[in-house]
């Protein structure tokens, strides 16, 4: 079980915002405190799954964050493992790899990801996601071969 502190604040337009100080790039917005906590939980779970898939150490948790005015701190407990998660949906895979749906389709067609279909849903094998994350990638289009 992993514990992280979440800072909840109410914005001037009566919406809610959450951030997880120990996990970078987490700025979650919602219409209610319950909504923003649900979104924060989903975001944190996907982030931790990505760390586990890549074999990286999880962000170190620090406690005792002091809330500013109109903020409060909640400790969130999550059970995140990959042992039970053998297959990921396309949406989960998009989030883990930080790519779009067309890119997932391309990776499936090229055989770089392994998947199976159940009805209209496609499920991608955890091991193929790990293998893809382990390979070096470069931004941009591939260079054309010299003729």
N, C-alpha and C positions, 0 to 999 in steps of 0.2 A: 504494500500500500504506500502511496506517495502523498505527501502533504505539501501544499503550497498555499501561501497567503494571497488572497484576492482583495484588491482595493475597489470598493464600490462607491460611486459618487452620483449625485443627481445633477443633471445639467440644467441650464437656465430655461430650456424649452420642455421641462418636465419629463425628460427621457433619462435613461440611466446609462452609465458608462462603467466598465470594469477594466482593470489592468492587473497583470500578474508580474510583480516587480522582478522576480527571479527568472522569468522567461521573457526574452526580448521580443519586440514586435507584437505585443498583445494589446490591442486597443479595441475592446469589444463594446458594441452599443446595443441597447435594447429598449423596449417600450415600458418594461416594468422591471423591478428588481429580480423577480423570478425568471423573467425572460433573459436578462443579461447573465444571471448565474448559470442558466442552462447552456447558453452560448459559450460562456467561459469554460464550463466543464467540457463541452465538446471540443473546443479549441485546444484546451490543455491536453486532453486525451490524444488527439491527433498529433500534436507536437511531440508528446512523449513517445508515441508509437513510432514516429519518424526517427527520433533519436535511437530507439531500440533497434529499428530496422537497419540503420546505418552503422550500428555498433559503437556509437558515440556515448560518452558518459552523460548522464542526465544532468540538467541544471541543478546546481547546489541550492538547497532550500535555506533561506535565512528567515528567522522569525523576529517579531518585534517592530514591524513597520509602524510608524506613527501616522495616524490619519490626520489629514489637514481638515480645515473647516468644510462641512457638508460631505465628509467621507466617513466610511467605516471599513474595518478590516475583517474579513471572514477567512477562516482556515478551511480549505477544500481538501477532502481526502478522495483519492482516486485509486482504483485497482486497475493497473494497466499491465498486461502481459501480452506476449506474442504467441505463447504456447497454445492458447485456446483459439487464437485467430489464425487459422490456416489460409483463409480466403478473404479478400477485401472487395467491396463493390467498386465500380468504376469511379463513383463520386469520392469514396475514401482514398482510392489510389491517386486521383487527381490532386487531392489535398496533400497527401504524403509526398508525392513527387513534385508538387507545385507546378503542374502543367495543365493544359486545357484538354477537353474531351477529344478534339481531333488528334492531339498528340498521343493520347492513350490509344486511340484507334490505329494510328500509324505504328505504334510500338507493338500492338497485337498482330497486325497484318505482317509486320516484318519478322515476327517470331521472337522479338526481344523480351516480350512478356508472355506468360502462359496463363490461359484462362479457360473457363468453361461457361456454357450458357445453361441457364435453368429458366425455361419460359422466355420472358423478354429481358431478364436480368443477366448481366455478365459478371462473373466473379474471377478475380485475378489472384493467382497463387502467391502467397507470402514469399516463398523462396525466389520467385522470379523478380519480385520487387527488390529484394535484398541484393540479388545479382546485378540488377540494373543500377541500383544506387552505388554499388561497389566499382562500377566501370567509370573511367574518366570521361567527362563530357565537355564539349566546347560550345560556346555560344555561336550562333549564326549558322548559315548554310554550309554544308560540306563543300570543300574545294573540288573543282572539276579536275578529273584526271587529265594529265598531259597526253596529247595525241601524237 
